[in-house]
Amino acid sequence: MGLMKVFSGSEILAIALQERLEEAGVETVKKDNIQSARLGGFGATDLAVEVFIQETDFAKANPVIEEFRMSL
């Protein structure tokens, strides 16, 4: 089992998708490159936050992800 990236973008959108996935019973992992870059002493602006899910949860998560993308 591995992690699968399902989103890269702004922190606000990442949190919105993460909440929808967790409401559907899909566990998520958020990687915040903004915070990591700040602590490392340099900046990163584009595609700064990523959301990952377990590959085995993709079938359950895909409808939620597609609905989220269509609402943007």
Protein Blocks (a to p, Z undefined) as FASTA:
>chain_A
ZZddfbdcdfklmmmmmmmmmmnopacddddfklmmmmnopacfbhkbccdddfklmmmm
mmmmmmmmmmZZ
